[in-house]
Amino acid sequence: MSSFQKLVRKFLSEPCKIDIDDVRRLLDYLDYTEKKHAGSECIFHKKGCHPINVPTVKGKEVKRFYVKRIVETLGLEEYLENNEGENEGE
């Protein structure tokens, strides 16, 4: 299983809070870039897509609600279903 798939599984496990660095890694893998950091909110952009705003708690953690929104926006459940068997030999 690839490190990206492990990260997707982490998001799908619905933790109470997730670290903003994990959000950055996930969105970076999907070619999003962090354009602006306004206070406690990170904003990620990708050409042809709506921006993704991610508020943080104390500049570090992302609440479950926003993690769920990221999962839905990016279609991570569908991604994992479609790529379940890949990289099993690693």
N, CA, C and O atoms as a CHARMM CRD file, in Angstrom:
* protein
*
  360
    1    1 MET  N      0.84100  -1.17000   0.00000 PROA 1      0.00000
    2    1 MET  CA     0.00000   0.00000   0.00000 PROA 1      0.00000
    3    1 MET  C      0.89100   1.24000   0.00000 PROA 1      0.00000
    4    1 MET  O      1.86700   1.30700   0.74600 PROA 1      0.00000
    5    2 SER  N      0.55300   2.21400  -0.83300 PROA 2      0.00000
    6    2 SER  CA     1.36700   3.42000  -0.93300 PROA 2      0.00000
    7    2 SER  C      1.16000   4.30900   0.29000 PROA 2      0.00000
    8    2 SER  O      0.17500   4.16800   1.01500 PROA 2      0.00000
    9    3 SER  N      2.09400   5.21700   0.50300 PROA 3      0.00000
   10    3 SER  CA     1.96600   6.13600   1.63100 PROA 3      0.00000
   11    3 SER  C      0.75200   7.05000   1.44500 PROA 3      0.00000
   12    3 SER  O      0.13300   7.46700   2.42400 PROA 3      0.00000
   13    4 PHE  N      0.40900   7.36200   0.18000 PROA 4      0.00000
   14    4 PHE  CA    -0.77500   8.17500  -0.06800 PROA 4      0.00000
   15    4 PHE  C     -2.02600   7.40900   0.34100 PROA 4      0.00000
   16    4 PHE  O     -2.92400   7.98800   0.95300 PROA 4      0.00000
   17    5 GLN  N     -2.10500   6.12900   0.02000 PROA 5      0.00000
   18    5 GLN  CA    -3.26600   5.33300   0.41200 PROA 5      0.00000
   19    5 GLN  C     -3.37400   5.23300   1.93600 PROA 5      0.00000
   20    5 GLN  O     -4.47800   5.24700   2.48100 PROA 5      0.00000
   21    6 LYS  N     -2.24800   5.13300   2.61600 PROA 6      0.00000
   22    6 LYS  CA    -2.27000   5.11000   4.08200 PROA 6      0.00000
   23    6 LYS  C     -2.80700   6.42400   4.62700 PROA 6      0.00000
   24    6 LYS  O     -3.56900   6.44500   5.59400 PROA 6      0.00000
   25    7 LEU  N     -2.39900   7.52000   3.99400 PROA 7      0.00000
   26    7 LEU  CA    -2.87300   8.83500   4.41200 PROA 7      0.00000
   27    7 LEU  C     -4.37800   8.96500   4.16100 PROA 7      0.00000
   28    7 LEU  O     -5.09900   9.50900   4.99800 PROA 7      0.00000
   29    8 VAL  N     -4.85300   8.47300   3.02500 PROA 8      0.00000
   30    8 VAL  CA    -6.28800   8.49200   2.72200 PROA 8      0.00000
   31    8 VAL  C     -7.04500   7.68500   3.77000 PROA 8      0.00000
   32    8 VAL  O     -8.09100   8.12300   4.24800 PROA 8      0.00000
   33    9 ARG  N     -6.53100   6.51600   4.13000 PROA 9      0.00000
   34    9 ARG  CA    -7.18100   5.68600   5.15900 PROA 9      0.00000
   35    9 ARG  C     -7.25300   6.43000   6.50100 PROA 9      0.00000
   36    9 ARG  O     -8.23900   6.31500   7.22800 PROA 9      0.00000
   37   10 LYS  N     -6.21500   7.18200   6.81500 PROA 10     0.00000
   38   10 LYS  CA    -6.20800   7.96300   8.04700 PROA 10     0.00000
   39   10 LYS  C     -7.35000   8.97200   8.03600 PROA 10     0.00000
   40   10 LYS  O     -8.04200   9.13900   9.04000 PROA 10     0.00000
   41   11 PHE  N     -7.54900   9.64700   6.90300 PROA 11     0.00000
   42   11 PHE  CA    -8.63700  10.60800   6.78800 PROA 11     0.00000
   43   11 PHE  C     -9.99700   9.91800   6.87900 PROA 11     0.00000
   44   11 PHE  O    -10.92600  10.45300   7.48400 PROA 11     0.00000
   45   12 LEU  N    -10.11500   8.75000   6.28900 PROA 12     0.00000
   46   12 LEU  CA   -11.38700   8.02900   6.28700 PROA 12     0.00000
   47   12 LEU  C    -11.72000   7.42000   7.64700 PROA 12     0.00000
   48   12 LEU  O    -12.87700   7.08400   7.90100 PROA 12     0.00000
   49   13 SER  N    -10.73300   7.27200   8.52200 PROA 13     0.00000
   50   13 SER  CA   -10.98200   6.69700   9.84400 PROA 13     0.00000
   51   13 SER  C    -11.67600   7.68500  10.77100 PROA 13     0.00000
   52   13 SER  O    -12.01700   7.34200  11.90300 PROA 13     0.00000
   53   14 GLU  N    -11.88800   8.91000  10.29800 PROA 14     0.00000
   54   14 GLU  CA   -12.59300   9.95700  11.03100 PROA 14     0.00000
   55   14 GLU  C    -12.03300  10.20100  12.43300 PROA 14     0.00000
   56   14 GLU  O    -12.75100  10.06000  13.42300 PROA 14     0.00000
   57   15 PRO  N    -10.76500  10.56200  12.51600 PROA 15     0.00000
   58   15 PRO  CA   -10.21900  10.89800  13.83500 PROA 15     0.00000
   59   15 PRO  C    -10.86100  12.18500  14.35500 PROA 15     0.00000
   60   15 PRO  O    -11.37700  12.97800  13.56700 PROA 15     0.00000
   61   16 CYS  N    -10.83600  12.39500  15.65900 PROA 16     0.00000
   62   16 CYS  CA   -11.41600  13.62100  16.22900 PROA 16     0.00000
   63   16 CYS  C    -10.74400  14.85000  15.63400 PROA 16     0.00000
   64   16 CYS  O    -11.40900  15.81600  15.26200 PROA 16     0.00000
   65   17 LYS  N     -9.45300  14.80500  15.55100 PROA 17     0.00000
   66   17 LYS  CA    -8.69200  15.89900  14.96300 PROA 17     0.00000
   67   17 LYS  C     -7.54900  15.31300  14.15500 PROA 17     0.00000
   68   17 LYS  O     -7.06200  14.21900  14.44300 PROA 17     0.00000
   69   18 ILE  N     -7.13200  16.04900  13.14600 PROA 18     0.00000
   70   18 ILE  CA    -6.01000  15.61200  12.32200 PROA 18     0.00000
   71   18 ILE  C     -5.04800  16.78300  12.19800 PROA 18     0.00000
   72   18 ILE  O     -5.47100  17.93800  12.24800 PROA 18     0.00000
   73   19 ASP  N     -3.78600  16.50500  12.04100 PROA 19     0.00000
   74   19 ASP  CA    -2.75600  17.53100  11.98300 PROA 19     0.00000
   75   19 ASP  C     -2.79100  18.24700  10.63200 PROA 19     0.00000
   76   19 ASP  O     -3.00200  17.60700   9.60200 PROA 19     0.00000
   77   20 ILE  N     -2.58800  19.55900  10.62500 PROA 20     0.00000
   78   20 ILE  CA    -2.59400  20.33300   9.38400 PROA 20     0.00000
   79   20 ILE  C     -1.48400  19.87100   8.43800 PROA 20     0.00000
   80   20 ILE  O     -1.61800  20.01100   7.22200 PROA 20     0.00000
   81   21 ASP  N     -0.41000  19.33100   8.96900 PROA 21     0.00000
   82   21 ASP  CA     0.66300  18.82100   8.10700 PROA 21     0.00000
   83   21 ASP  C      0.19300  17.63400   7.27700 PROA 21     0.00000
   84   21 ASP  O      0.62500  17.46300   6.13700 PROA 21     0.00000
   85   22 ASP  N     -0.69400  16.80800   7.84200 PROA 22     0.00000
   86   22 ASP  CA    -1.27400  15.70200   7.07600 PROA 22     0.00000
   87   22 ASP  C     -2.16700  16.23400   5.95600 PROA 22     0.00000
   88   22 ASP  O     -2.17700  15.69000   4.85200 PROA 22     0.00000
   89   23 VAL  N     -2.91700  17.30000   6.24500 PROA 23     0.00000
   90   23 VAL  CA    -3.75400  17.92400   5.22000 PROA 23     0.00000
   91   23 VAL  C     -2.86800  18.46500   4.10400 PROA 23     0.00000
   92   23 VAL  O     -3.16700  18.28600   2.92300 PROA 23     0.00000
   93   24 ARG  N     -1.78000  19.12400   4.48200 PROA 24     0.00000
   94   24 ARG  CA    -0.85000  19.65800   3.47700 PROA 24     0.00000
   95   24 ARG  C     -0.27300  18.54800   2.60800 PROA 24     0.00000
   96   24 ARG  O     -0.18800  18.69900   1.39000 PROA 24     0.00000
   97   25 ARG  N      0.12400  17.43000   3.22200 PROA 25     0.00000
   98   25 ARG  CA     0.68300  16.30300   2.45800 PROA 25     0.00000
   99   25 ARG  C     -0.34200  15.74400   1.48500 PROA 25     0.00000
  100   25 ARG  O     -0.02400  15.48000   0.32500 PROA 25     0.00000
  101   26 LEU  N     -1.57900  15.56100   1.95700 PROA 26     0.00000
  102   26 LEU  CA    -2.64400  15.02400   1.11600 PROA 26     0.00000
  103   26 LEU  C     -2.91100  15.94300  -0.07300 PROA 26     0.00000
  104   26 LEU  O     -2.94500  15.49600  -1.21900 PROA 26     0.00000
  105   27 LEU  N     -3.09900  17.22100   0.20800 PROA 27     0.00000
  106   27 LEU  CA    -3.43200  18.15900  -0.85800 PROA 27     0.00000
  107   27 LEU  C     -2.24700  18.40900  -1.78700 PROA 27     0.00000
  108   27 LEU  O     -2.43700  18.65400  -2.97900 PROA 27     0.00000
  109   28 ASP  N     -1.05200  18.35100  -1.26500 PROA 28     0.00000
  110   28 ASP  CA     0.14100  18.49000  -2.10500 PROA 28     0.00000
  111   28 ASP  C      0.22300  17.33100  -3.09900 PROA 28     0.00000
  112   28 ASP  O      0.55000  17.53100  -4.26900 PROA 28     0.00000
  113   29 TYR  N     -0.07200  16.13600  -2.63500 PROA 29     0.00000
  114   29 TYR  CA    -0.07100  14.96200  -3.51100 PROA 29     0.00000
  115   29 TYR  C     -1.07400  15.12600  -4.64600 PROA 29     0.00000
  116   29 TYR  O     -0.85600  14.63200  -5.75200 PROA 29     0.00000
  117   30 LEU  N     -2.18600  15.82900  -4.36600 PROA 30     0.00000
  118   30 LEU  CA    -3.24000  16.04800  -5.35900 PROA 30     0.00000
  119   30 LEU  C     -3.04800  17.36400  -6.12200 PROA 30     0.00000
  120   30 LEU  O     -3.98100  17.86400  -6.75100 PROA 30     0.00000
  121   31 ASP  N     -1.84700  17.91400  -6.06200 PROA 31     0.00000
  122   31 ASP  CA    -1.44900  19.11700  -6.80700 PROA 31     0.00000
  123   31 ASP  C     -2.11900  20.40100  -6.35000 PROA 31     0.00000
  124   31 ASP  O     -2.23200  21.34300  -7.13400 PROA 31     0.00000
  125   32 TYR  N     -2.56300  20.46300  -5.11100 PROA 32     0.00000
  126   32 TYR  CA    -3.04500  21.72000  -4.54200 PROA 32     0.00000
  127   32 TYR  C     -1.84400  22.46200  -3.97400 PROA 32     0.00000
  128   32 TYR  O     -0.87700  21.84200  -3.53100 PROA 32     0.00000
  129   33 THR  N     -1.90400  23.78000  -3.98600 PROA 33     0.00000
  130   33 THR  CA    -0.85200  24.58700  -3.37500 PROA 33     0.00000
  131   33 THR  C     -1.47700  25.50400  -2.33800 PROA 33     0.00000
  132   33 THR  O     -2.60100  25.97900  -2.49900 PROA 33     0.00000
  133   34 GLU  N     -0.73600  25.73900  -1.28400 PROA 34     0.00000
  134   34 GLU  CA    -1.20300  26.62900  -0.23700 PROA 34     0.00000
  135   34 GLU  C     -0.82300  28.04400  -0.65200 PROA 34     0.00000
  136   34 GLU  O      0.35600  28.39600  -0.67600 PROA 34     0.00000
  137   35 LYS  N     -1.81400  28.84500  -0.97500 PROA 35     0.00000
  138   35 LYS  CA    -1.56800  30.18200  -1.50400 PROA 35     0.00000
  139   35 LYS  C     -1.51900  31.24900  -0.42300 PROA 35     0.00000
  140   35 LYS  O     -0.75400  32.20900  -0.52600 PROA 35     0.00000
  141   36 LYS  N     -2.32000  31.08700   0.59900 PROA 36     0.00000
  142   36 LYS  CA    -2.44100  32.14200   1.58200 PROA 36     0.00000
  143   36 LYS  C     -2.68300  31.52600   2.94700 PROA 36     0.00000
  144   36 LYS  O     -3.40500  30.54000   3.09000 PROA 36     0.00000
  145   37 HSD  N     -2.06800  32.12500   3.93000 PROA 37     0.00000
  146   37 HSD  CA    -2.26800  31.65800   5.29600 PROA 37     0.00000
  147   37 HSD  C     -2.80300  32.83700   6.09500 PROA 37     0.00000
  148   37 HSD  O     -2.03700  33.66500   6.58700 PROA 37     0.00000
  149   38 ALA  N     -4.12100  32.90500   6.21900 PROA 38     0.00000
  150   38 ALA  CA    -4.76900  34.02900   6.89200 PROA 38     0.00000
  151   38 ALA  C     -5.11300  33.65200   8.33100 PROA 38     0.00000
  152   38 ALA  O     -6.13000  33.00500   8.58100 PROA 38     0.00000
  153   39 GLY  N     -4.28100  34.04800   9.25600 PROA 39     0.00000
  154   39 GLY  CA    -4.54300  33.73100  10.66100 PROA 39     0.00000
  155   39 GLY  C     -4.52600  32.24600  10.90600 PROA 39     0.00000
  156   39 GLY  O     -3.51600  31.58200  10.67400 PROA 39     0.00000
  157   40 SER  N     -5.66000  31.71100  11.38400 PROA 40     0.00000
  158   40 SER  CA    -5.72700  30.28500  11.69800 PROA 40     0.00000
  159   40 SER  C     -6.37800  29.48900  10.56600 PROA 40     0.00000
  160   40 SER  O     -6.85500  28.37700  10.78900 PROA 40     0.00000
  161   41 GLU  N     -6.40100  30.04400   9.36800 PROA 41     0.00000
  162   41 GLU  CA    -7.02600  29.36600   8.23200 PROA 41     0.00000
  163   41 GLU  C     -6.02700  29.18300   7.09700 PROA 41     0.00000
  164   41 GLU  O     -5.35400  30.13200   6.69600 PROA 41     0.00000
  165   42 CYS  N     -5.93300  27.96800   6.58600 PROA 42     0.00000
  166   42 CYS  CA    -5.07300  27.67500   5.44500 PROA 42     0.00000
  167   42 CYS  C     -5.96900  27.54500   4.21600 PROA 42     0.00000
  168   42 CYS  O     -7.04200  26.94500   4.28500 PROA 42     0.00000
  169   43 ILE  N     -5.53200  28.10200   3.10300 PROA 43     0.00000
  170   43 ILE  CA    -6.31900  28.06200   1.87400 PROA 43     0.00000
  171   43 ILE  C     -5.48900  27.39300   0.78900 PROA 43     0.00000
  172   43 ILE  O     -4.36500  27.80500   0.50200 PROA 43     0.00000
  173   44 PHE  N     -6.06900  26.34100   0.18500 PROA 44     0.00000
  174   44 PHE  CA    -5.38700  25.55800  -0.83300 PROA 44     0.00000
  175   44 PHE  C     -6.07300  25.75100  -2.17600 PROA 44     0.00000
  176   44 PHE  O     -7.30100  25.75700  -2.26200 PROA 44     0.00000
  177   45 HSD  N     -5.26100  25.91000  -3.23200 PROA 45     0.00000
  178   45 HSD  CA    -5.78800  26.15300  -4.57500 PROA 45     0.00000
  179   45 HSD  C     -5.26500  25.12200  -5.55500 PROA 45     0.00000
  180   45 HSD  O     -4.16100  24.59700  -5.41100 PROA 45     0.00000
  181   46 LYS  N     -6.09600  24.84500  -6.56400 PROA 46     0.00000
  182   46 LYS  CA    -5.71000  24.00200  -7.68100 PROA 46     0.00000
  183   46 LYS  C     -6.44700  24.53700  -8.89500 PROA 46     0.00000
  184   46 LYS  O     -7.64300  24.82300  -8.83400 PROA 46     0.00000
  185   47 LYS  N     -5.73700  24.66600  -9.97900 PROA 47     0.00000
  186   47 LYS  CA    -6.33300  25.21600 -11.19200 PROA 47     0.00000
  187   47 LYS  C     -7.54800  24.37400 -11.59800 PROA 47     0.00000
  188   47 LYS  O     -7.47400  23.14800 -11.68000 PROA 47     0.00000
  189   48 GLY  N     -8.65900  25.05700 -11.84800 PROA 48     0.00000
  190   48 GLY  CA    -9.88400  24.38600 -12.27700 PROA 48     0.00000
  191   48 GLY  C    -10.73700  23.84500 -11.14400 PROA 48     0.00000
  192   48 GLY  O    -11.77600  23.23700 -11.40100 PROA 48     0.00000
  193   49 CYS  N    -10.33100  24.04700  -9.89700 PROA 49     0.00000
  194   49 CYS  CA   -11.08100  23.55200  -8.73700 PROA 49     0.00000
  195   49 CYS  C    -11.37000  24.70300  -7.77800 PROA 49     0.00000
  196   49 CYS  O    -10.67000  25.71500  -7.76700 PROA 49     0.00000
  197   50 HSD  N    -12.40600  24.52500  -6.98400 PROA 50     0.00000
  198   50 HSD  CA   -12.70400  25.51500  -5.95600 PROA 50     0.00000
  199   50 HSD  C    -11.62100  25.45600  -4.88200 PROA 50     0.00000
  200   50 HSD  O    -11.08600  24.38200  -4.60800 PROA 50     0.00000
  201   51 PRO  N    -11.29300  26.58900  -4.27200 PROA 51     0.00000
  202   51 PRO  CA   -10.32100  26.56200  -3.17800 PROA 51     0.00000
  203   51 PRO  C    -10.85200  25.76100  -1.98900 PROA 51     0.00000
  204   51 PRO  O    -12.05900  25.66400  -1.77200 PROA 51     0.00000
  205   52 ILE  N     -9.94500  25.20700  -1.25000 PROA 52     0.00000
  206   52 ILE  CA   -10.30400  24.46500  -0.04300 PROA 52     0.00000
  207   52 ILE  C     -9.78000  25.26400   1.14900 PROA 52     0.00000
  208   52 ILE  O     -8.57400  25.45400   1.30500 PROA 52     0.00000
  209   53 ASN  N    -10.71000  25.72700   1.98800 PROA 53     0.00000
  210   53 ASN  CA   -10.35500  26.47100   3.19300 PROA 53     0.00000
  211   53 ASN  C    -10.31100  25.50200   4.36300 PROA 53     0.00000
  212   53 ASN  O    -11.24300  24.72600   4.57500 PROA 53     0.00000
  213   54 VAL  N     -9.22500  25.55500   5.11700 PROA 54     0.00000
  214   54 VAL  CA    -9.06200  24.63400   6.24000 PROA 54     0.00000
  215   54 VAL  C     -8.70900  25.43500   7.49500 PROA 54     0.00000
  216   54 VAL  O     -7.54700  25.78700   7.70100 PROA 54     0.00000
  217   55 PRO  N     -9.71400  25.72400   8.33800 PROA 55     0.00000
  218   55 PRO  CA    -9.42800  26.39100   9.60800 PROA 55     0.00000
  219   55 PRO  C     -8.68800  25.43600  10.54200 PROA 55     0.00000
  220   55 PRO  O     -8.91600  24.22700  10.51500 PROA 55     0.00000
  221   56 THR  N     -7.81600  25.98200  11.35100 PROA 56     0.00000
  222   56 THR  CA    -7.06100  25.15600  12.29700 PROA 56     0.00000
  223   56 THR  C     -7.34500  25.58700  13.72900 PROA 56     0.00000
  224   56 THR  O     -7.77700  26.71200  13.98300 PROA 56     0.00000
  225   57 VAL  N     -7.09600  24.68300  14.64600 PROA 57     0.00000
  226   57 VAL  CA    -7.18700  24.96700  16.07400 PROA 57     0.00000
  227   57 VAL  C     -5.75500  25.14500  16.57100 PROA 57     0.00000
  228   57 VAL  O     -4.93900  24.22800  16.47400 PROA 57     0.00000
  229   58 LYS  N     -5.46200  26.31300  17.09500 PROA 58     0.00000
  230   58 LYS  CA    -4.11700  26.63100  17.59700 PROA 58     0.00000
  231   58 LYS  C     -3.06100  26.48200  16.50800 PROA 58     0.00000
  232   58 LYS  O     -1.89600  26.21100  16.80200 PROA 58     0.00000
  233   59 GLY  N     -3.46600  26.66000  15.25000 PROA 59     0.00000
  234   59 GLY  CA    -2.53300  26.61200  14.12700 PROA 59     0.00000
  235   59 GLY  C     -1.99900  25.24000  13.79000 PROA 59     0.00000
  236   59 GLY  O     -1.09000  25.12200  12.96800 PROA 59     0.00000
  237   60 LYS  N     -2.54100  24.19000  14.40500 PROA 60     0.00000
  238   60 LYS  CA    -1.96800  22.85500  14.22000 PROA 60     0.00000
  239   60 LYS  C     -2.99700  21.78600  13.86000 PROA 60     0.00000
  240   60 LYS  O     -2.75100  20.97600  12.96600 PROA 60     0.00000
  241   61 GLU  N     -4.14400  21.77000  14.53700 PROA 61     0.00000
  242   61 GLU  CA    -5.09900  20.68400  14.37100 PROA 61     0.00000
  243   61 GLU  C     -6.29100  21.10900  13.50200 PROA 61     0.00000
  244   61 GLU  O     -6.66800  22.28000  13.46400 PROA 61     0.00000
  245   62 VAL  N     -6.86500  20.13100  12.81400 PROA 62     0.00000
  246   62 VAL  CA    -8.05100  20.35100  11.98200 PROA 62     0.00000
  247   62 VAL  C     -9.17500  19.50100  12.57900 PROA 62     0.00000
  248   62 VAL  O     -9.00700  18.30000  12.79200 PROA 62     0.00000
  249   63 LYS  N    -10.31600  20.12800  12.84500 PROA 63     0.00000
  250   63 LYS  CA   -11.43600  19.42000  13.45700 PROA 63     0.00000
  251   63 LYS  C    -12.04800  18.40000  12.49600 PROA 63     0.00000
  252   63 LYS  O    -11.89800  18.49400  11.27800 PROA 63     0.00000
  253   64 ARG  N    -12.74400  17.42000  13.08700 PROA 64     0.00000
  254   64 ARG  CA   -13.36100  16.31700  12.34300 PROA 64     0.00000
  255   64 ARG  C    -14.29200  16.82800  11.24100 PROA 64     0.00000
  256   64 ARG  O    -14.30300  16.26700  10.14500 PROA 64     0.00000
  257   65 PHE  N    -15.06700  17.87400  11.50800 PROA 65     0.00000
  258   65 PHE  CA   -15.98900  18.41800  10.51300 PROA 65     0.00000
  259   65 PHE  C    -15.25100  18.79300   9.23100 PROA 65     0.00000
  260   65 PHE  O    -15.71700  18.49000   8.13300 PROA 65     0.00000
  261   66 TYR  N    -14.10700  19.44800   9.36800 PROA 66     0.00000
  262   66 TYR  CA   -13.35300  19.88400   8.19900 PROA 66     0.00000
  263   66 TYR  C    -12.65300  18.71300   7.51500 PROA 66     0.00000
  264   66 TYR  O    -12.47000  18.71900   6.29800 PROA 66     0.00000
  265   67 VAL  N    -12.26500  17.71300   8.29500 PROA 67     0.00000
  266   67 VAL  CA   -11.68500  16.50000   7.71200 PROA 67     0.00000
  267   67 VAL  C    -12.74500  15.80700   6.86000 PROA 67     0.00000
  268   67 VAL  O    -12.45400  15.36700   5.74800 PROA 67     0.00000
  269   68 LYS  N    -13.98100  15.70600   7.37500 PROA 68     0.00000
  270   68 LYS  CA   -15.07500  15.09500   6.61200 PROA 68     0.00000
  271   68 LYS  C    -15.34200  15.87300   5.32900 PROA 68     0.00000
  272   68 LYS  O    -15.59300  15.28800   4.27600 PROA 68     0.00000
  273   69 ARG  N    -15.28400  17.19900   5.42800 PROA 69     0.00000
  274   69 ARG  CA   -15.51800  18.02400   4.24300 PROA 69     0.00000
  275   69 ARG  C    -14.44400  17.78600   3.19300 PROA 69     0.00000
  276   69 ARG  O    -14.74500  17.73100   2.00100 PROA 69     0.00000
  277   70 ILE  N    -13.20200  17.64400   3.62000 PROA 70     0.00000
  278   70 ILE  CA   -12.10300  17.35200   2.68700 PROA 70     0.00000
  279   70 ILE  C    -12.32800  16.00200   2.02000 PROA 70     0.00000
  280   70 ILE  O    -12.16200  15.86800   0.80700 PROA 70     0.00000
  281   71 VAL  N    -12.70800  15.00000   2.81400 PROA 71     0.00000
  282   71 VAL  CA   -12.97400  13.65400   2.29200 PROA 71     0.00000
  283   71 VAL  C    -14.06100  13.70500   1.22300 PROA 71     0.00000
  284   71 VAL  O    -13.92300  13.09200   0.16500 PROA 71     0.00000
  285   72 GLU  N    -15.13200  14.42800   1.49500 PROA 72     0.00000
  286   72 GLU  CA   -16.23700  14.52800   0.53800 PROA 72     0.00000
  287   72 GLU  C    -15.83700  15.32200  -0.69800 PROA 72     0.00000
  288   72 GLU  O    -16.12400  14.90700  -1.82100 PROA 72     0.00000
  289   73 THR  N    -15.18400  16.44900  -0.50500 PROA 73     0.00000
  290   73 THR  CA   -14.79500  17.32000  -1.62000 PROA 73     0.00000
  291   73 THR  C    -13.86300  16.59500  -2.58300 PROA 73     0.00000
  292   73 THR  O    -13.99700  16.72300  -3.80000 PROA 73     0.00000
  293   74 LEU  N    -12.92800  15.84200  -2.04000 PROA 74     0.00000
  294   74 LEU  CA   -11.92900  15.16900  -2.87000 PROA 74     0.00000
  295   74 LEU  C    -12.36600  13.77800  -3.32700 PROA 74     0.00000
  296   74 LEU  O    -11.69600  13.16600  -4.15900 PROA 74     0.00000
  297   75 GLY  N    -13.47800  13.27400  -2.79600 PROA 75     0.00000
  298   75 GLY  CA   -13.94500  11.94400  -3.16900 PROA 75     0.00000
  299   75 GLY  C    -12.97300  10.85100  -2.75200 PROA 75     0.00000
  300   75 GLY  O    -12.69800   9.93100  -3.52200 PROA 75     0.00000
  301   76 LEU  N    -12.45400  10.95300  -1.53400 PROA 76     0.00000
  302   76 LEU  CA   -11.43400  10.00400  -1.07400 PROA 76     0.00000
  303   76 LEU  C    -11.96500   8.58700  -0.92000 PROA 76     0.00000
  304   76 LEU  O    -11.22200   7.62800  -1.13100 PROA 76     0.00000
  305   77 GLU  N    -13.24300   8.43100  -0.55500 PROA 77     0.00000
  306   77 GLU  CA   -13.80500   7.07800  -0.44100 PROA 77     0.00000
  307   77 GLU  C    -13.80600   6.39200  -1.79700 PROA 77     0.00000
  308   77 GLU  O    -13.44400   5.22100  -1.90900 PROA 77     0.00000
  309   78 GLU  N    -14.21600   7.13000  -2.83100 PROA 78     0.00000
  310   78 GLU  CA   -14.23700   6.57500  -4.18400 PROA 78     0.00000
  311   78 GLU  C    -12.82400   6.27200  -4.66600 PROA 78     0.00000
  312   78 GLU  O    -12.58400   5.25800  -5.32200 PROA 78     0.00000
  313   79 TYR  N    -11.88800   7.16600  -4.33200 PROA 79     0.00000
  314   79 TYR  CA   -10.49500   6.94000  -4.72200 PROA 79     0.00000
  315   79 TYR  C    -10.00100   5.61400  -4.15000 PROA 79     0.00000
  316   79 TYR  O     -9.41500   4.79700  -4.86100 PROA 79     0.00000
  317   80 LEU  N    -10.24400   5.41500  -2.86200 PROA 80     0.00000
  318   80 LEU  CA    -9.75200   4.20400  -2.20800 PROA 80     0.00000
  319   80 LEU  C    -10.42500   2.95400  -2.78000 PROA 80     0.00000
  320   80 LEU  O     -9.76500   1.93400  -2.97500 PROA 80     0.00000
  321   81 GLU  N    -11.72400   3.02600  -3.05000 PROA 81     0.00000
  322   81 GLU  CA   -12.43200   1.88900  -3.64800 PROA 81     0.00000
  323   81 GLU  C    -11.85500   1.53600  -5.01400 PROA 81     0.00000
  324   81 GLU  O    -11.69600   0.35900  -5.33800 PROA 81     0.00000
  325   82 ASN  N    -11.54100   2.55100  -5.81200 PROA 82     0.00000
  326   82 ASN  CA   -11.02000   2.33800  -7.15700 PROA 82     0.00000
  327   82 ASN  C     -9.56400   1.88700  -7.17700 PROA 82     0.00000
  328   82 ASN  O     -9.11100   1.31000  -8.16600 PROA 82     0.00000
  329   83 ASN  N     -8.83700   2.13800  -6.11500 PROA 83     0.00000
  330   83 ASN  CA    -7.40500   1.82000  -6.08100 PROA 83     0.00000
  331   83 ASN  C     -7.05500   0.83200  -4.98600 PROA 83     0.00000
  332   83 ASN  O     -5.89200   0.72600  -4.59800 PROA 83     0.00000
  333   84 GLU  N     -8.04100   0.11000  -4.48300 PROA 84     0.00000
  334   84 GLU  CA    -7.84700  -0.82700  -3.35600 PROA 84     0.00000
  335   84 GLU  C     -6.77600  -1.87100  -3.62000 PROA 84     0.00000
  336   84 GLU  O     -5.95600  -2.12900  -2.73900 PROA 84     0.00000
  337   85 GLY  N     -6.75100  -2.47900  -4.79400 PROA 85     0.00000
  338   85 GLY  CA    -5.84500  -3.58700  -5.06800 PROA 85     0.00000
  339   85 GLY  C     -4.46700  -3.15900  -5.52000 PROA 85     0.00000
  340   85 GLY  O     -3.56800  -3.99600  -5.60300 PROA 85     0.00000
  341   86 GLU  N     -4.26900  -1.88700  -5.81300 PROA 86     0.00000
  342   86 GLU  CA    -2.98300  -1.43300  -6.32300 PROA 86     0.00000
  343   86 GLU  C     -1.91300  -1.46500  -5.23700 PROA 86     0.00000
  344   86 GLU  O     -2.20600  -1.29200  -4.05400 PROA 86     0.00000
  345   87 ASN  N     -0.70100  -1.68200  -5.64600 PROA 87     0.00000
  346   87 ASN  CA     0.48700  -1.62500  -4.77300 PROA 87     0.00000
  347   87 ASN  C      0.45300  -2.63200  -3.64300 PROA 87     0.00000
  348   87 ASN  O      1.10200  -2.40900  -2.62100 PROA 87     0.00000
  349   88 GLU  N     -0.27200  -3.72900  -3.78000 PROA 88     0.00000
  350   88 GLU  CA    -0.31500  -4.71800  -2.70000 PROA 88     0.00000
  351   88 GLU  C      1.00500  -5.43900  -2.52300 PROA 88     0.00000
  352   88 GLU  O      1.28600  -5.94300  -1.43600 PROA 88     0.00000
  353   89 GLY  N      1.81100  -5.50200  -3.54700 PROA 89     0.00000
  354   89 GLY  CA     3.06700  -6.21800  -3.47200 PROA 89     0.00000
  355   89 GLY  C      4.18500  -5.44000  -2.82500 PROA 89     0.00000
  356   89 GLY  O      5.29000  -5.96200  -2.68100 PROA 89     0.00000
  357   90 GLU  N      3.93100  -4.19400  -2.42500 PROA 90     0.00000
  358   90 GLU  CA     4.99800  -3.37300  -1.83400 PROA 90     0.00000
  359   90 GLU  C      5.26000  -3.73000  -0.40300 PROA 90     0.00000
  360   90 GLU  O      6.12700  -3.13100   0.23400 PROA 90     0.00000
